[in-house]
Amino acid sequence: LLDFLEWDRTELLSFGIQVGSWKSIFVQPVCVDFAETLRNNAMARGIDMDIVIMNFVEGVGHVMNGCWVSEGGVKSYYVMIEPQTDAVMSQLHVGDKYQIGENVFTISYINVID
């Protein structure tokens, strides 16, 4: 997993959109764009990666990734990946705190999309 994240460049994601035949504009990607891109890249390299949707008590949400990590060929534990920074962390649960920038949120809902 760590070798894949080092190789993958999803965290550098940006979009240029063609407007008419004469102009391109830059669009800032959002968390779901990063999570979907990282998952697609991982799946293309044989890594089974999930998309994880989280809602927060504070009324906002976030999307990241998750996958099982194997030790000795056996699925042992689930980790979560912040696709905008490549940070790998232990599995999050409802009630846990999650920091985005300087803001700290309380997780109220988690849905894993396989």
Secondary structure, 3 states (H helix, E strand, C coil): CHHHHHHCCHHHCCEEEEECCCEEEEECCCHHHHHHHHHHHHHHCCCCCEEEEEEECCCCEEEEEEEEEEECCEEEEEEEEECCCCEEEECCCCCCEEEECCEEEEEEEEEEEC
